[in-house]
């Protein structure tokens, strides 16, 4: 076992070293990112994008707007080899960067929810200040998760809780998604039905941070705050299995937090009452906030690194960004680990520094257009063998790990069960103590109330007795009737008080006894709590030790799983590349076969046409001869039939004559003889006539038969002449059918191959994009669309000029009041103050874009969609059309001045809107459009039309 553990530790170290293998911490982060990507990349070398595309991309990502035409020209004309890094630093230092990040994080955290308790401008200002002063992301998140809204300076930070009305289930889901990258919503009532690694216990571990909190409204201050009670264990039950469980709070990916087990009497700094906001001694939310702000939450670190990567690259290494789990591993897990580690440890969660490193990578600077790739097949196959060998080795290591991991998990589970039982018992004793202590406090209160009344009566009696005594003494010196009248009154009052005390004593004794019994029960319950806490405190270190012992095994499991996944992805990509290459040969062979078959089919058809000509020439003769032969055969048949009838008639008459003669001989009379002779002669006459007819019919039948035979011979001769051509035609027709079928089959196979090839190529392109070898096509956010339109049309610059004038005027008046020198002519306002003033003036216009281009409140805001309302707004809306009215030095105003210079006109238009120079074809189109406009007398509107066309284009709506 000892040697096995040793081997395990060596394996763990090797896995950890894999993350940074060959990188060396002397390298910059952006170089290490590129190197890690290159080590696992399967695809063509992708070139860096051109300057025009880069400048637009980096302006949008770091400032939330496109560049101006002048900024593009200046950048493209800059010959410095480090100009891209210089531009990044300039943009990160600009006042537009914190504005853009404040909007980005507002949308990410609040998802455009309506303001309820905290005004959006105050919340945005809180975020803006944080990014302006480069506040670390973990500290910013910690402030948000800790905020209750009580401190006026931090009140805006409480918007995350307050504008969700403190609803525990909503906060559980949104905190999991936004801060830790896990959407546990479907694990509320049972283990997640689709994601194996999301358990109901995970949901309630996070839920435990919020189920004791609520929105408290201070009626005097007329404000709401996010308050917290001191409640205990969270229980849950599956609606499917009826299985029950309990848990304390824990952050996704972490272990259950150890909490102080406080008695009810110890639980609060400020006790909860009807109009008082409670303040517990132990705050679970503060524990969560501290875990995040300390940088110790791996889930938070990876989630933030992934979200910032998605911000710059258009898609996360884990996508969707709020679904980190074992079946949706990072596309490049070692890279995400590197990013999370660097963000937390080296860059101390500084957003500027992290985004700077991402923007400096070659990965960020690559083009979005795929290129052709023709890798050597033998190299791909060799790489595949190497990867499959690696996979086999890792699978063997996996089998070794499984045994130890299972054993460690079982041991940790047993201790966890013991810890949970001890904690549950302690919490139950605390709950019982709370009930008993409350009863004791109530009984003691009732006792104190009666005791106070008795003591008060006794005190008054004592005082009145002293008064009586003094009055009696005074009376001995003064024989005063008034004093004499007072004495009975005092005596009566003293007697009444004494009677009242005597009457209260039994109740006091009863309540004292009850209070004593209740306090005894409370003390007993308190002792039970102490005993249970001792047991809990004994188990707690063992639970922590078991989790600590299990942690490296779980980390190894994570690293090994991710490594296996990465190898599997590379194998899949390599296999796809091999298929792409082998399919090329198949496609080429079939593409070559098709023309050959088509040529053969064409030759066959030509021969078939020749044979068909011969057949076509003889076919009418055959048809005519067939008709003649048929007619003569029919005539011969008619003649033969007539002959047969005559011969049959002769035969019948001859038989009749014979029978008559026999009959006449037998009769023997003279008359009969006369009649017999006459009849015999009559028969003989008819028979002679029929014989003559038969002879004629026989001649006619013979002649007709001879004619039919002659025609039949003629038909046979014609058919004999046509037979070779017909036989050839049949063969050619058969061959034609075979060739047609073969051609169709190959065409279908070719289409299938091409479709499969296109699908494989698209999958490869998707992989290249996910791995940042290709830039992703990313839709602009509503705010980015608004600011880009404002900048492109020149409206933003117009406001900049007017606001600068207003600020200078205000500065001049302030200096005059203070008796100071007026600002110089070249005076410029503070850039951040200027940006804030411009932002305030344009807020209404930007809001109109958000209402049309943004998703519904409370929904993820990163999906692209198009609507009719958007189209109508861009096409006919008064906002954009108003900004396109030629005025001063705005876009259409500048274009109108260049109307006679088509090339300069096209350059200014494309640089201003799309941040690039037009292509030759686009220049030609612009020139033709200008010529047509002049001819149609539409010059006054042409600039508006052309500017609108580019603003409405898909190219403007997307970043690439």
C-alpha angles and dihedrals in degrees: 000000000000093000090045091054089048091052089048092054091049089050091049090052091049091052093049090048089052089068092060100022113148093356103098119199090249086077121086117253093248091055091049090050091053092046094050091049092048093052093062101029119123109187148065123310106266117209124229115263122257122267094256094055091043095052092050092046096050094044091053094046097045103031105020096238142077120262122259120252090253092051091052092048092048093049095046092048092050108105095194114123088215097050094115092056089045091052092049091053091047093052094045089053093046123104088238092068097066090042091054094044091048089055092044094052093041090056091043096049103032099027092213095300116170116262112253111156102004123047115237094232091056091049092047090049090052090053093041092054090048093054093039091058090039093241110190113260094234091054091048091050090045091053091051094047093046098043120115098169096243097112106070090212090057099031095107090059089066092068091096090064103028099048088052086054089239090280103171098212093047091048091048091055097041096043090050093049101039103036103026105025097239126115104206097169095114091051094065097096100024141348110305109279095214106027113061095198096055110088132186088240089059090056094050093043087063093036088059089071091061110028091082094050130084142165110271118199117209103209094196095051091034090223135118125228135187105248132186133211128206103249131152144223122002116225129194140180131204114238089211106044099020085228112154129209144169131213144172123223121296134162118240109276092015138094129261109283120242109240132189109255100225125187117236089255090055100040105090140058086189117023116229115251135161096277102018124090109232121233115196121208089231119045118195091194089056089052090054092045091049092049089053097042091047090062091234097117107097090190092055093045094050092043093052092045090050094047093049090048089051090050091057101033101036094241135047128245080239109044127220087036093221097053107076107160143127094272093048102047122173113279086236107019098181089054093052090049090051092049093048092047094047093045091053105033109027105025095035091225094298107161095201094053093046096048090046090058092048092049091051094056120105085229091065092045098053126114122257093223115098119230133213116269128198107171121179108265094220091057091051092049092049090051090049091054090049092049093047089051090052090049091052091051091049092048089056090050088048091057090051091049094049094066096050093039092053091050093048092046091051092050092047090046092054092051090044090053090050090047092048091049092049091047092047091050091048092048092048089051089048090051090048091047089050091055094045093043090051090051091047091049090049093048091046090049092053090047091048090050093055092039090051090052092049092046090049092051091047091048091051091046090052091048093047091047089055089048091050092049092049091047091050090051091049090050090058088062097038125043092210121159092206091056089049089054092052096055097068090047092054092045091050092048091049091050092049092051091048090052091049091051091049089050092052096046096082090050090047091051090048094048092044090054091047092047091049091050092046091048090049089053090047091050090049091049089047090052089049089052090051091051092048092047090053090054090046092048090050093052096041097073090048090051090050091046091051091050090047090051091047094047099080091048090052091046090050089049090052094047093045093047091049092045091050090049091050092049090047090052090051091048090050092048092046092048089049090050090050090050090048090054097043091044089054089063092047091048092046091049092050092044087054093046094053096063090045091052091044090052091048090048090049092050091047090050090051092052089044089052091052092051089045089055091055092046091045090053095050096036096078090049091049090047091049092046090047089055092047091045091048091050094048092045089051090049091049090049090051091049092047090048092051090048091050091051093050093047090048090050092050090050092051092047092048089052090047091050091050093049090048094053090050091049093047093051090054093049093053101182123130095241088048090051090052090048091044093053092048093047092045090052090047091052090048092051094051091045091051090050091049090047090055090049091047091053091051092045090048090054091047092047091049091048092047091048091050091050091049091049090050091051091046090054090050091050091049091051092051092046089048089054092049097041098085092050092046092047090048090049091052091051091046092047090051091048090047091053091048092049092046091050091046091048092049092048092051091045090052091046090048091051090050091048092048092049091049090046092050090048091049091048092049090050089050090050089050090051092048089051094048089049091050093244086120125034114247123238104244128187117230117248117244090257091049091051091050096047092043092053090047091051096041094051092046093241093120091055091049089054090045091056095046094045091048088055092049092050092048090051090050090048091050092051091046091051091048092052091048091048091243132137115278117251116273121258091255092049115143127193124240105283093228092048090049093049091049092051092049091046090052093051093048097042093100093052092048090049091059090057091048092052091055104033100034126091122245118291114274093021128109108274102207101086122102118227135160127213139184089246090058091050092048091047092053094040102041108005116127093224100066094031089053091051089052094059107114108254133156110308099342120126099273090041090056092044093052089058089056097047092116093049104064096180094049089043092055092046093051092047096049096040092051098047107025099021093233140089116261121255120246091259091050091050089051091049091050091049092050091047091052092049091050091047092053091049091050092043092242098126092118092063102031096094091051091049095049095043090048091050092057094042089053093047124111089236091063093047094056137057116219 
